[in-house]
Amino acid sequence: MPDLETSLSYCTYCPKLCRHTCPVSNAETRETLVPQTKMATMRRLRLADGERSVADTEPLYGCTGCGACTEACLHKIAVGPALFRGRQEAEADGRGHPALAGFVKRFEAHSLAAGAELRALVPASRRPAEAQVAFMPGCEQPSLARPMLELCDRVGAEYVAVADGPHACGGYPLFAAGQFDAFRLHAERLAESLAGYARVVVHCPACAWAMRTQYREFGVPLAAAVEHSTEFLQGFAERLPIKQKAAPAFYHDPCYLGRHLGLYDPPRRLLGKAVDGLREFSRARGESECSGGGGLLPVTMPNTADAISEHRLEEVKEAGLARVVTACATCKRRLGRSGVTAIDLIELLADATQ
């Protein structure tokens, strides 16, 4: 993958071959939000000598980080992380998005509150300071800890614990906000709290990606091996004690689970055992469409994020199923709308085996 300067140069002079892939520009139909134009804008801002305004940086925030443009790119340029770097530069110059003002404190409060909720839900006996495998449900849905533990107990993995610590989030929101110093500090604190675990099973795909790739990039050593929950659970697919299969449903590929982590088969292997008729979107796997939840888009461009979610659900409603299963708490929240029921894979498996 090219470095940042090369990537910005390639994108600036590209004939916009990835323009059809961007969920944001497709929803907004604005040329300024096409991936090529956003990268060219970032390059122009970095080269400009004069004053740069908040309005100039607005296109940098019109990205979910979904990676669809990278999938279509001949050079595999990672547009999302590059634009997040642009956000960091904008924040440093005081040109950050107004909706992200005070974001570090807001994130801190949210992560700590989720950690407190997790400790209230899970008894201390299942939250040891040291364990071979520890589950980290994430800050979007700490309540997933209970069904995950129940599921693990049923498949003979009673040794699985819940990661204990003050924070429940891996820090991806800070990275996406361009708050790189805060992200590094959060990563250091989280890595220290996870030092007693050999493996950490993370359910949030974006945080699993950040912990697996970006911690190292920011010079933060993480002793524990990081896996997504579907990676860990797929080893027990043949041992799932299915009592009753769930009703037919579509499976939605989370962007960070699929395109970023390359995990397409593990969730399908698990759902194939538990769903009576698993349906695929016409745009699935590497071509899967975004749910609109990444890159802090629901904060910076909420109406656009909603439009992306509604577009993803059109095929579901046309099929008359109105049920979507996914392996990401953020995608679940984004897709549970307009009469469609969104179900998390862990909750579905726990229900099917009880």
LUMDREN-235278 format. One record per residue (C-alpha): residue number from 0; residue in one letter; x, y, z. Coordinates in Angstrom, 2 decimals, always signed. Layout:
REM residues N
<atom resi="NUM" resn="A" east="X" north="Y" up="Z"/>
...
***
This chain:
REM residues 354
<atom resi="0" resn="M" east="+0.00" north="+0.00" up="+0.00"/>
<atom resi="1" resn="P" east="+1.46" north="+3.44" up="-0.94"/>
<atom resi="2" resn="D" east="+2.53" north="+5.90" up="+1.76"/>
<atom resi="3" resn="L" east="+0.38" north="+8.95" up="+2.50"/>
<atom resi="4" resn="E" east="+2.07" north="+11.38" up="+0.13"/>
<atom resi="5" resn="T" east="+1.99" north="+8.90" up="-2.73"/>
<atom resi="6" resn="S" east="-1.62" north="+8.04" up="-1.98"/>
<atom resi="7" resn="L" east="-2.68" north="+11.68" up="-2.05"/>
<atom resi="8" resn="S" east="-0.85" north="+12.19" up="-5.34"/>
<atom resi="9" resn="Y" east="-2.34" north="+9.08" up="-6.96"/>
<atom resi="10" resn="C" east="-5.85" north="+10.01" up="-5.87"/>
<atom resi="11" resn="T" east="-5.52" north="+13.63" up="-7.00"/>
<atom resi="12" resn="Y" east="-4.77" north="+12.62" up="-10.59"/>
<atom resi="13" resn="C" east="-7.06" north="+9.57" up="-10.73"/>
<atom resi="14" resn="P" east="-10.08" north="+9.65" up="-13.11"/>
<atom resi="15" resn="K" east="-12.38" north="+8.77" up="-10.17"/>
<atom resi="16" resn="L" east="-12.65" north="+5.04" up="-10.86"/>
<atom resi="17" resn="C" east="-13.93" north="+4.41" up="-7.32"/>
<atom resi="18" resn="R" east="-16.61" north="+7.10" up="-7.28"/>
<atom resi="19" resn="H" east="-19.43" north="+4.54" up="-7.52"/>
<atom resi="20" resn="T" east="-18.37" north="+2.79" up="-4.30"/>
<atom resi="21" resn="C" east="-18.63" north="+5.60" up="-1.73"/>
<atom resi="22" resn="P" east="-21.80" north="+5.41" up="+0.38"/>
<atom resi="23" resn="V" east="-21.46" north="+9.06" up="+1.41"/>
<atom resi="24" resn="S" east="-21.15" north="+10.54" up="-2.07"/>
<atom resi="25" resn="N" east="-23.89" north="+8.23" up="-3.33"/>
<atom resi="26" resn="A" east="-26.24" north="+9.45" up="-0.61"/>
<atom resi="27" resn="E" east="-25.28" north="+13.13" up="-0.93"/>
<atom resi="28" resn="T" east="-24.69" north="+13.22" up="-4.73"/>
<atom resi="29" resn="R" east="-22.07" north="+15.92" up="-4.18"/>
<atom resi="30" resn="E" east="-18.86" north="+15.91" up="-6.20"/>
<atom resi="31" resn="T" east="-16.92" north="+17.20" up="-3.19"/>
<atom resi="32" resn="L" east="-17.62" north="+13.92" up="-1.38"/>
<atom resi="33" resn="V" east="-16.34" north="+11.55" up="-4.08"/>
<atom resi="34" resn="P" east="-13.27" north="+9.69" up="-2.68"/>
<atom resi="35" resn="Q" east="-10.93" north="+11.19" up="-5.28"/>
<atom resi="36" resn="T" east="-12.10" north="+14.72" up="-4.54"/>
<atom resi="37" resn="K" east="-11.81" north="+14.25" up="-0.76"/>
<atom resi="38" resn="M" east="-8.22" north="+13.09" up="-1.15"/>
<atom resi="39" resn="A" east="-7.44" north="+15.93" up="-3.57"/>
<atom resi="40" resn="T" east="-8.94" north="+18.35" up="-1.03"/>
<atom resi="41" resn="M" east="-6.68" north="+16.97" up="+1.68"/>
<atom resi="42" resn="R" east="-3.63" north="+17.33" up="-0.57"/>
<atom resi="43" resn="R" east="-4.58" north="+20.91" up="-1.43"/>
<atom resi="44" resn="L" east="-5.04" north="+21.78" up="+2.26"/>
<atom resi="45" resn="R" east="-1.61" north="+20.35" up="+3.11"/>
<atom resi="46" resn="L" east="+0.07" north="+22.36" up="+0.34"/>
<atom resi="47" resn="A" east="-1.81" north="+25.63" up="+0.95"/>
<atom resi="48" resn="D" east="+0.12" north="+28.53" up="+2.46"/>
<atom resi="49" resn="G" east="-2.83" north="+30.79" up="+3.20"/>
<atom resi="50" resn="E" east="-5.56" north="+30.63" up="+5.81"/>
<atom resi="51" resn="R" east="-7.68" north="+27.50" up="+5.85"/>
<atom resi="52" resn="S" east="-11.21" north="+27.52" up="+7.23"/>
<atom resi="53" resn="V" east="-13.39" north="+24.96" up="+8.96"/>
<atom resi="54" resn="A" east="-15.56" north="+24.86" up="+5.83"/>
<atom resi="55" resn="D" east="-12.51" north="+23.86" up="+3.77"/>
<atom resi="56" resn="T" east="-12.03" north="+20.72" up="+5.86"/>
<atom resi="57" resn="E" east="-15.68" north="+19.60" up="+5.80"/>
<atom resi="58" resn="P" east="-15.15" north="+16.99" up="+3.03"/>
<atom resi="59" resn="L" east="-12.59" north="+15.17" up="+5.20"/>
<atom resi="60" resn="Y" east="-15.41" north="+14.19" up="+7.56"/>
<atom resi="61" resn="G" east="-17.64" north="+12.77" up="+4.82"/>
<atom resi="62" resn="C" east="-16.21" north="+9.26" up="+5.13"/>
<atom resi="63" resn="T" east="-17.27" north="+6.17" up="+7.05"/>
<atom resi="64" resn="G" east="-13.90" north="+4.47" up="+6.61"/>
<atom resi="65" resn="C" east="-15.77" north="+1.54" up="+5.05"/>
<atom resi="66" resn="G" east="-12.94" north="+0.66" up="+2.64"/>
<atom resi="67" resn="A" east="-15.16" north="+0.14" up="-0.40"/>
<atom resi="68" resn="C" east="-13.05" north="+2.57" up="-2.43"/>
<atom resi="69" resn="T" east="-9.88" north="+0.74" up="-1.42"/>
<atom resi="70" resn="E" east="-11.44" north="-2.53" up="-2.61"/>
<atom resi="71" resn="A" east="-12.01" north="-0.97" up="-6.05"/>
<atom resi="72" resn="C" east="-8.66" north="+0.86" up="-6.22"/>
<atom resi="73" resn="L" east="-5.90" north="-0.41" up="-8.52"/>
<atom resi="74" resn="H" east="-3.29" north="+0.79" up="-6.02"/>
<atom resi="75" resn="K" east="-5.27" north="-0.28" up="-2.89"/>
<atom resi="76" resn="I" east="-5.04" north="+3.21" up="-1.40"/>
<atom resi="77" resn="A" east="-6.51" north="+3.34" up="+2.11"/>
<atom resi="78" resn="V" east="-8.62" north="+6.46" up="+1.77"/>
<atom resi="79" resn="G" east="-10.33" north="+6.20" up="+5.16"/>
<atom resi="80" resn="P" east="-7.20" north="+6.19" up="+7.35"/>
<atom resi="81" resn="A" east="-5.70" north="+8.92" up="+5.15"/>
<atom resi="82" resn="L" east="-8.73" north="+11.16" up="+5.70"/>
<atom resi="83" resn="F" east="-8.62" north="+10.42" up="+9.43"/>
<atom resi="84" resn="R" east="-5.03" north="+11.72" up="+9.31"/>
<atom resi="85" resn="G" east="-6.42" north="+14.81" up="+7.60"/>
<atom resi="86" resn="R" east="-8.86" north="+15.20" up="+10.47"/>
<atom resi="87" resn="Q" east="-5.95" north="+15.05" up="+12.91"/>
<atom resi="88" resn="E" east="-4.25" north="+17.89" up="+11.04"/>
<atom resi="89" resn="A" east="-7.49" north="+19.87" up="+10.99"/>
<atom resi="90" resn="E" east="-7.93" north="+19.40" up="+14.75"/>
<atom resi="91" resn="A" east="-4.35" north="+20.53" up="+15.35"/>
<atom resi="92" resn="D" east="-5.04" north="+23.74" up="+13.39"/>
<atom resi="93" resn="G" east="-8.35" north="+24.41" up="+15.13"/>
<atom resi="94" resn="R" east="-10.33" north="+23.56" up="+11.98"/>
<atom resi="95" resn="G" east="-12.06" north="+20.42" up="+13.26"/>
<atom resi="96" resn="H" east="-15.70" north="+19.61" up="+12.67"/>
<atom resi="97" resn="P" east="-17.97" north="+21.61" up="+15.03"/>
<atom resi="98" resn="A" east="-19.95" north="+18.46" up="+15.90"/>
<atom resi="99" resn="L" east="-16.77" north="+16.94" up="+17.36"/>
<atom resi="100" resn="A" east="-16.03" north="+19.79" up="+19.76"/>
<atom resi="101" resn="G" east="-15.14" north="+18.35" up="+23.15"/>
<atom resi="102" resn="F" east="-15.21" north="+14.86" up="+21.68"/>
<atom resi="103" resn="V" east="-12.37" north="+13.46" up="+23.81"/>
<atom resi="104" resn="K" east="-14.27" north="+14.17" up="+27.04"/>
<atom resi="105" resn="R" east="-17.50" north="+12.82" up="+25.56"/>
<atom resi="106" resn="F" east="-15.76" north="+9.63" up="+24.49"/>
<atom resi="107" resn="E" east="-14.12" north="+9.26" up="+27.88"/>
<atom resi="108" resn="A" east="-17.47" north="+9.53" up="+29.65"/>
<atom resi="109" resn="H" east="-19.14" north="+7.06" up="+27.27"/>
<atom resi="110" resn="S" east="-16.37" north="+4.47" up="+27.54"/>
<atom resi="111" resn="L" east="-16.24" north="+4.70" up="+31.34"/>
<atom resi="112" resn="A" east="-20.03" north="+4.43" up="+31.60"/>
<atom resi="113" resn="A" east="-20.01" north="+1.33" up="+29.40"/>
<atom resi="114" resn="G" east="-17.26" north="-0.16" up="+31.58"/>
<atom resi="115" resn="A" east="-19.31" north="+0.49" up="+34.70"/>
<atom resi="116" resn="E" east="-22.37" north="-1.12" up="+33.08"/>
<atom resi="117" resn="L" east="-20.31" north="-4.16" up="+32.15"/>
<atom resi="118" resn="R" east="-19.04" north="-4.61" up="+35.71"/>
<atom resi="119" resn="A" east="-22.60" north="-4.33" up="+37.03"/>
<atom resi="120" resn="L" east="-23.80" north="-7.04" up="+34.62"/>
<atom resi="121" resn="V" east="-21.01" north="-9.58" up="+35.07"/>
<atom resi="122" resn="P" east="-20.10" north="-11.04" up="+38.48"/>
<atom resi="123" resn="A" east="-16.54" north="-10.55" up="+39.69"/>
<atom resi="124" resn="S" east="-15.88" north="-14.29" up="+39.38"/>
<atom resi="125" resn="R" east="-16.17" north="-13.96" up="+35.58"/>
<atom resi="126" resn="R" east="-13.98" north="-10.84" up="+35.48"/>
<atom resi="127" resn="P" east="-10.59" north="-12.06" up="+36.69"/>
<atom resi="128" resn="A" east="-7.48" north="-9.95" up="+36.23"/>
<atom resi="129" resn="E" east="-5.81" north="-12.86" up="+34.43"/>
<atom resi="130" resn="A" east="-7.24" north="-15.41" up="+32.00"/>
<atom resi="131" resn="Q" east="-6.35" north="-17.28" up="+28.84"/>
<atom resi="132" resn="V" east="-9.32" north="-15.81" up="+26.94"/>
<atom resi="133" resn="A" east="-11.22" north="-12.63" up="+27.81"/>
<atom resi="134" resn="F" east="-14.23" north="-11.24" up="+25.96"/>
<atom resi="135" resn="M" east="-14.56" north="-7.52" up="+25.27"/>
<atom resi="136" resn="P" east="-18.11" north="-6.68" up="+24.08"/>
<atom resi="137" resn="G" east="-17.39" north="-3.00" up="+23.39"/>
<atom resi="138" resn="C" east="-19.03" north="+0.25" up="+24.40"/>
<atom resi="139" resn="E" east="-22.03" north="+0.07" up="+22.05"/>
<atom resi="140" resn="Q" east="-23.63" north="-2.95" up="+23.72"/>
<atom resi="141" resn="P" east="-21.98" north="-4.10" up="+26.96"/>
<atom resi="142" resn="S" east="-25.00" north="-6.33" up="+27.59"/>
<atom resi="143" resn="L" east="-23.60" north="-8.78" up="+25.00"/>
<atom resi="144" resn="A" east="-21.30" north="-10.10" up="+27.73"/>
<atom resi="145" resn="R" east="-24.06" north="-12.21" up="+29.26"/>
<atom resi="146" resn="P" east="-25.22" north="-14.08" up="+26.12"/>
<atom resi="147" resn="M" east="-21.58" north="-14.56" up="+25.11"/>
<atom resi="148" resn="L" east="-20.72" north="-16.19" up="+28.45"/>
<atom resi="149" resn="E" east="-23.85" north="-18.37" up="+28.28"/>
<atom resi="150" resn="L" east="-22.95" north="-19.45" up="+24.76"/>
<atom resi="151" resn="C" east="-19.36" north="-20.23" up="+25.75"/>
<atom resi="152" resn="D" east="-20.56" north="-22.32" up="+28.70"/>
<atom resi="153" resn="R" east="-22.81" north="-24.36" up="+26.39"/>
<atom resi="154" resn="V" east="-20.02" north="-25.20" up="+23.92"/>
<atom resi="155" resn="G" east="-17.51" north="-26.20" up="+26.59"/>
<atom resi="156" resn="A" east="-15.57" north="-22.94" up="+26.77"/>
<atom resi="157" resn="E" east="-16.31" north="-22.17" up="+30.42"/>
<atom resi="158" resn="Y" east="-12.82" north="-20.75" up="+30.74"/>
<atom resi="159" resn="V" east="-13.80" north="-17.61" up="+28.80"/>
<atom resi="160" resn="A" east="-13.86" north="-14.54" up="+31.04"/>
<atom resi="161" resn="V" east="-14.88" north="-10.93" up="+30.49"/>
<atom resi="162" resn="A" east="-12.11" north="-8.36" up="+30.20"/>
<atom resi="163" resn="D" east="-12.15" north="-6.21" up="+33.31"/>
<atom resi="164" resn="G" east="-11.05" north="-2.59" up="+33.37"/>
<atom resi="165" resn="P" east="-12.37" north="+0.96" up="+33.59"/>
<atom resi="166" resn="H" east="-12.82" north="+1.35" up="+29.83"/>
<atom resi="167" resn="A" east="-15.00" north="-0.77" up="+27.55"/>
<atom resi="168" resn="C" east="-13.86" north="+0.61" up="+24.19"/>
<atom resi="169" resn="G" east="-10.77" north="-0.08" up="+22.09"/>
<atom resi="170" resn="G" east="-10.57" north="+3.59" up="+21.06"/>
<atom resi="171" resn="Y" east="-11.57" north="+3.52" up="+17.39"/>
<atom resi="172" resn="P" east="-13.83" north="+6.61" up="+17.77"/>
<atom resi="173" resn="L" east="-10.83" north="+8.67" up="+18.89"/>
<atom resi="174" resn="F" east="-8.84" north="+7.48" up="+15.88"/>
<atom resi="175" resn="A" east="-11.72" north="+8.30" up="+13.50"/>
<atom resi="176" resn="A" east="-12.08" north="+11.75" up="+15.07"/>
<atom resi="177" resn="G" east="-8.46" north="+12.54" up="+14.33"/>
<atom resi="178" resn="Q" east="-7.68" north="+12.75" up="+18.05"/>
<atom resi="179" resn="F" east="-4.44" north="+10.83" up="+17.67"/>
<atom resi="180" resn="D" east="-2.79" north="+11.92" up="+20.93"/>
<atom resi="181" resn="A" east="-5.89" north="+10.91" up="+22.89"/>
<atom resi="182" resn="F" east="-6.05" north="+7.65" up="+20.93"/>
<atom resi="183" resn="R" east="-2.45" north="+6.79" up="+21.81"/>
<atom resi="184" resn="L" east="-3.05" north="+7.56" up="+25.50"/>
<atom resi="185" resn="H" east="-6.21" north="+5.48" up="+25.54"/>
<atom resi="186" resn="A" east="-4.44" north="+2.61" up="+23.78"/>
<atom resi="187" resn="E" east="-1.65" north="+2.66" up="+26.38"/>
<atom resi="188" resn="R" east="-4.10" north="+2.56" up="+29.27"/>
<atom resi="189" resn="L" east="-6.18" north="-0.20" up="+27.70"/>
<atom resi="190" resn="A" east="-3.13" north="-2.29" up="+26.82"/>
<atom resi="191" resn="E" east="-2.05" north="-2.08" up="+30.46"/>
<atom resi="192" resn="S" east="-5.48" north="-3.21" up="+31.70"/>
<atom resi="193" resn="L" east="-5.42" north="-6.18" up="+29.28"/>
<atom resi="194" resn="A" east="-1.91" north="-7.32" up="+30.21"/>
<atom resi="195" resn="G" east="-3.20" north="-10.31" up="+32.19"/>
<atom resi="196" resn="Y" east="-4.99" north="-11.92" up="+29.23"/>
<atom resi="197" resn="A" east="-3.39" north="-14.15" up="+26.61"/>
<atom resi="198" resn="R" east="-6.18" north="-13.60" up="+24.07"/>
<atom resi="199" resn="V" east="-8.78" north="-10.84" up="+23.90"/>
<atom resi="200" resn="V" east="-11.92" north="-11.58" up="+21.91"/>
<atom resi="201" resn="V" east="-13.26" north="-8.21" up="+20.73"/>
<atom resi="202" resn="H" east="-16.77" north="-7.97" up="+19.31"/>
<atom resi="203" resn="C" east="-16.58" north="-4.48" up="+17.79"/>
<atom resi="204" resn="P" east="-14.93" north="-4.98" up="+14.36"/>
<atom resi="205" resn="A" east="-13.63" north="-1.40" up="+14.19"/>
<atom resi="206" resn="C" east="-11.96" north="-1.65" up="+17.60"/>
<atom resi="207" resn="A" east="-10.63" north="-5.13" up="+16.80"/>
<atom resi="208" resn="W" east="-9.04" north="-3.65" up="+13.67"/>
<atom resi="209" resn="A" east="-7.66" north="-0.66" up="+15.57"/>
<atom resi="210" resn="M" east="-6.22" north="-2.83" up="+18.35"/>
<atom resi="211" resn="R" east="-4.73" north="-5.29" up="+15.88"/>
<atom resi="212" resn="T" east="-3.20" north="-2.75" up="+13.48"/>
<atom resi="213" resn="Q" east="-3.18" north="+0.81" up="+14.79"/>
<atom resi="214" resn="Y" east="-1.86" north="+0.17" up="+18.30"/>
<atom resi="215" resn="R" east="+1.32" north="-1.11" up="+16.69"/>
<atom resi="216" resn="E" east="+1.44" north="+1.87" up="+14.32"/>
<atom resi="217" resn="F" east="+1.21" north="+4.21" up="+17.32"/>
<atom resi="218" resn="G" east="+3.98" north="+2.38" up="+19.17"/>
<atom resi="219" resn="V" east="+1.70" north="+0.77" up="+21.75"/>
<atom resi="220" resn="P" east="+2.65" north="-2.87" up="+22.52"/>
<atom resi="221" resn="L" east="-0.33" north="-5.12" up="+23.20"/>
<atom resi="222" resn="A" east="+0.66" north="-8.40" up="+24.81"/>
<atom resi="223" resn="A" east="-2.66" north="-10.11" up="+24.19"/>
<atom resi="224" resn="A" east="-3.55" north="-11.58" up="+20.81"/>
<atom resi="225" resn="V" east="-6.67" north="-9.89" up="+19.41"/>
<atom resi="226" resn="E" east="-9.46" north="-11.85" up="+17.73"/>
<atom resi="227" resn="H" east="-12.93" north="-10.93" up="+16.64"/>
<atom resi="228" resn="S" east="-15.73" north="-12.90" up="+18.29"/>
<atom resi="229" resn="T" east="-16.55" north="-14.70" up="+15.04"/>
<atom resi="230" resn="E" east="-12.94" north="-15.89" up="+14.73"/>
<atom resi="231" resn="F" east="-13.08" north="-17.37" up="+18.20"/>
<atom resi="232" resn="L" east="-16.56" north="-18.89" up="+17.94"/>
<atom resi="233" resn="Q" east="-16.07" north="-20.49" up="+14.53"/>
<atom resi="234" resn="G" east="-13.94" north="-23.18" up="+16.21"/>
<atom resi="235" resn="F" east="-17.07" north="-24.30" up="+18.05"/>
<atom resi="236" resn="A" east="-19.42" north="-24.24" up="+15.04"/>
<atom resi="237" resn="E" east="-19.75" north="-28.05" up="+14.93"/>
<atom resi="238" resn="R" east="-20.40" north="-28.19" up="+18.67"/>
<atom resi="239" resn="L" east="-23.20" north="-25.64" up="+18.80"/>
<atom resi="240" resn="P" east="-26.12" north="-27.33" up="+20.62"/>
<atom resi="241" resn="I" east="-28.80" north="-25.84" up="+18.40"/>
<atom resi="242" resn="K" east="-32.24" north="-26.36" up="+19.91"/>
<atom resi="243" resn="Q" east="-34.26" north="-24.39" up="+17.39"/>
<atom resi="244" resn="K" east="-33.10" north="-22.63" up="+14.24"/>
<atom resi="245" resn="A" east="-33.86" north="-18.95" up="+13.84"/>
<atom resi="246" resn="A" east="-36.21" north="-17.64" up="+11.15"/>
<atom resi="247" resn="P" east="-34.78" north="-16.68" up="+7.74"/>
<atom resi="248" resn="A" east="-32.73" north="-13.47" up="+7.72"/>
<atom resi="249" resn="F" east="-30.23" north="-11.50" up="+5.65"/>
<atom resi="250" resn="Y" east="-26.60" north="-11.36" up="+6.78"/>
<atom resi="251" resn="H" east="-24.91" north="-7.95" up="+6.64"/>
<atom resi="252" resn="D" east="-21.11" north="-7.85" up="+6.33"/>
<atom resi="253" resn="P" east="-19.73" north="-5.15" up="+8.67"/>
<atom resi="254" resn="C" east="-17.15" north="-3.11" up="+6.76"/>
<atom resi="255" resn="Y" east="-14.39" north="-3.45" up="+9.35"/>
<atom resi="256" resn="L" east="-15.04" north="-7.16" up="+9.81"/>
<atom resi="257" resn="G" east="-15.03" north="-7.93" up="+6.10"/>
<atom resi="258" resn="R" east="-12.93" north="-5.56" up="+4.04"/>
<atom resi="259" resn="H" east="-10.58" north="-4.55" up="+6.86"/>
<atom resi="260" resn="L" east="-10.13" north="-7.84" up="+8.73"/>
<atom resi="261" resn="G" east="-10.97" north="-10.22" up="+5.88"/>
<atom resi="262" resn="L" east="-13.50" north="-12.19" up="+7.95"/>
<atom resi="263" resn="Y" east="-16.28" north="-13.23" up="+5.61"/>
<atom resi="264" resn="D" east="-16.61" north="-16.96" up="+6.21"/>
<atom resi="265" resn="P" east="-16.55" north="-17.29" up="+10.04"/>
<atom resi="266" resn="P" east="-19.89" north="-15.52" up="+10.64"/>
<atom resi="267" resn="R" east="-21.51" north="-17.41" up="+7.77"/>
<atom resi="268" resn="R" east="-20.21" north="-20.72" up="+9.11"/>
<atom resi="269" resn="L" east="-21.83" north="-20.00" up="+12.47"/>
<atom resi="270" resn="L" east="-25.09" north="-18.66" up="+11.08"/>
<atom resi="271" resn="G" east="-25.39" north="-21.57" up="+8.68"/>
<atom resi="272" resn="K" east="-25.85" north="-23.78" up="+11.75"/>
<atom resi="273" resn="A" east="-28.38" north="-21.54" up="+13.46"/>
<atom resi="274" resn="V" east="-30.51" north="-19.84" up="+10.77"/>
<atom resi="275" resn="D" east="-33.15" north="-21.60" up="+8.74"/>
<atom resi="276" resn="G" east="-32.44" north="-19.97" up="+5.38"/>
<atom resi="277" resn="L" east="-29.63" north="-17.44" up="+5.48"/>
<atom resi="278" resn="R" east="-30.06" north="-14.84" up="+2.74"/>
<atom resi="279" resn="E" east="-27.30" north="-12.85" up="+1.07"/>
<atom resi="280" resn="F" east="-27.53" north="-9.25" up="-0.10"/>
<atom resi="281" resn="S" east="-26.90" north="-8.71" up="-3.79"/>
<atom resi="282" resn="R" east="-23.94" north="-6.60" up="-2.63"/>
<atom resi="283" resn="A" east="-22.13" north="-8.85" up="-0.15"/>
<atom resi="284" resn="R" east="-18.63" north="-9.76" up="+1.04"/>
<atom resi="285" resn="G" east="-16.07" north="-7.42" up="-0.58"/>
<atom resi="286" resn="E" east="-18.83" north="-5.48" up="-2.33"/>
<atom resi="287" resn="S" east="-20.99" north="-5.12" up="+0.79"/>
<atom resi="288" resn="E" east="-22.59" north="-1.72" up="+1.29"/>
<atom resi="289" resn="C" east="-21.97" north="+0.26" up="+4.47"/>
<atom resi="290" resn="S" east="-24.58" north="+0.62" up="+7.22"/>
<atom resi="291" resn="G" east="-23.60" north="+4.26" up="+7.70"/>
<atom resi="292" resn="G" east="-22.18" north="+3.84" up="+11.20"/>
<atom resi="293" resn="G" east="-18.42" north="+4.16" up="+10.70"/>
<atom resi="294" resn="G" east="-16.07" north="+7.12" up="+10.72"/>
<atom resi="295" resn="L" east="-18.32" north="+9.02" up="+13.20"/>
<atom resi="296" resn="L" east="-20.63" north="+9.87" up="+10.29"/>
<atom resi="297" resn="P" east="-23.75" north="+9.66" up="+12.54"/>
<atom resi="298" resn="V" east="-22.19" north="+12.53" up="+14.53"/>
<atom resi="299" resn="T" east="-20.85" north="+14.71" up="+11.72"/>
<atom resi="300" resn="M" east="-23.48" north="+14.00" up="+9.03"/>
<atom resi="301" resn="P" east="-26.47" north="+12.33" up="+10.76"/>
<atom resi="302" resn="N" east="-28.95" north="+12.75" up="+7.90"/>
<atom resi="303" resn="T" east="-26.49" north="+11.23" up="+5.44"/>
<atom resi="304" resn="A" east="-25.80" north="+8.33" up="+7.80"/>
<atom resi="305" resn="D" east="-29.55" north="+7.69" up="+8.01"/>
<atom resi="306" resn="A" east="-29.88" north="+7.77" up="+4.22"/>
<atom resi="307" resn="I" east="-27.09" north="+5.19" up="+3.88"/>
<atom resi="308" resn="S" east="-28.81" north="+2.91" up="+6.40"/>
<atom resi="309" resn="E" east="-32.17" north="+3.21" up="+4.65"/>
<atom resi="310" resn="H" east="-30.59" north="+2.40" up="+1.29"/>
<atom resi="311" resn="R" east="-28.99" north="-0.74" up="+2.70"/>
<atom resi="312" resn="L" east="-32.38" north="-1.92" up="+3.96"/>
<atom resi="313" resn="E" east="-34.26" north="-1.49" up="+0.68"/>
<atom resi="314" resn="E" east="-33.43" north="-5.03" up="-0.46"/>
<atom resi="315" resn="V" east="-34.49" north="-6.48" up="+2.90"/>
<atom resi="316" resn="K" east="-37.88" north="-4.80" up="+2.80"/>
<atom resi="317" resn="E" east="-38.43" north="-5.77" up="-0.82"/>
<atom resi="318" resn="A" east="-37.81" north="-9.42" up="+0.10"/>
<atom resi="319" resn="G" east="-40.43" north="-9.23" up="+2.83"/>
<atom resi="320" resn="L" east="-38.16" north="-10.75" up="+5.50"/>
<atom resi="321" resn="A" east="-37.50" north="-7.65" up="+7.60"/>
<atom resi="322" resn="R" east="-34.74" north="-9.41" up="+9.55"/>
<atom resi="323" resn="V" east="-31.01" north="-8.70" up="+9.37"/>
<atom resi="324" resn="V" east="-28.24" north="-10.44" up="+11.30"/>
<atom resi="325" resn="T" east="-24.84" north="-8.84" up="+11.72"/>
<atom resi="326" resn="A" east="-21.71" north="-9.22" up="+13.84"/>
<atom resi="327" resn="C" east="-21.27" north="-5.59" up="+14.83"/>
<atom resi="328" resn="A" east="-23.15" north="-3.66" up="+17.51"/>
<atom resi="329" resn="T" east="-22.89" north="-0.42" up="+15.53"/>
<atom resi="330" resn="C" east="-24.33" north="-2.02" up="+12.39"/>
<atom resi="331" resn="K" east="-27.11" north="-3.53" up="+14.48"/>
<atom resi="332" resn="R" east="-28.04" north="-0.08" up="+15.78"/>
<atom resi="333" resn="R" east="-27.94" north="+1.45" up="+12.30"/>
<atom resi="334" resn="L" east="-30.01" north="-1.27" up="+10.60"/>
<atom resi="335" resn="G" east="-32.71" north="-1.69" up="+13.23"/>
<atom resi="336" resn="R" east="-35.12" north="+0.81" up="+11.70"/>
<atom resi="337" resn="S" east="-38.08" north="+1.24" up="+9.35"/>
<atom resi="338" resn="G" east="-39.77" north="-1.95" up="+10.51"/>
<atom resi="339" resn="V" east="-36.62" north="-4.07" up="+10.15"/>
<atom resi="340" resn="T" east="-35.38" north="-6.13" up="+13.10"/>
<atom resi="341" resn="A" east="-31.59" north="-6.18" up="+13.45"/>
<atom resi="342" resn="I" east="-30.09" north="-9.04" up="+15.45"/>
<atom resi="343" resn="D" east="-26.56" north="-9.50" up="+16.72"/>
<atom resi="344" resn="L" east="-24.92" north="-12.81" up="+15.86"/>
<atom resi="345" resn="I" east="-24.04" north="-13.53" up="+19.50"/>
<atom resi="346" resn="E" east="-27.62" north="-12.93" up="+20.65"/>
<atom resi="347" resn="L" east="-28.96" north="-15.15" up="+17.86"/>
<atom resi="348" resn="L" east="-26.60" north="-18.00" up="+18.70"/>
<atom resi="349" resn="A" east="-27.37" north="-17.73" up="+22.41"/>
<atom resi="350" resn="D" east="-31.11" north="-17.87" up="+21.72"/>
<atom resi="351" resn="A" east="-30.78" north="-20.80" up="+19.32"/>
<atom resi="352" resn="T" east="-28.82" north="-22.86" up="+21.87"/>
<atom resi="353" resn="Q" east="-30.79" north="-22.20" up="+25.04"/>
***
